[in-house]
């Protein structure tokens, strides 16, 4: 999972620079490293959704708002807290936990970048 987290930092830099093509290539490498376990499927789905939102320039998506710096540090921390809670809910499926964990990892990178 450490390699995946390093690739996520790279993915974030591609997203921030508007290089969706490289972000997509990076996502494919992440998905390949993750494999097919239920948790990993959810994790991969989240990263794919993030890249697709950027590719489509979905101005209503959280990731586009984060990249455009429309979400401040306080709200980023709130989003991180919410995803962290959802990732640890016992009633969630492994796939849902993986999905939320991917968001926790991405949001953590952005919170760290804001110097929070």
Secondary structure, 3 states (H helix, E strand, C coil): CHHHHHHHHHHHHHHHCCCHHHHHHHHHHHHHHHCCCHHHHHHHHHHHHHHHHHHCCCCCCHHHHHHCCCCCHHHHHHHHHHHHHHHHCCCCCHHHHHHHHHHHHHHHHHHHHCCC
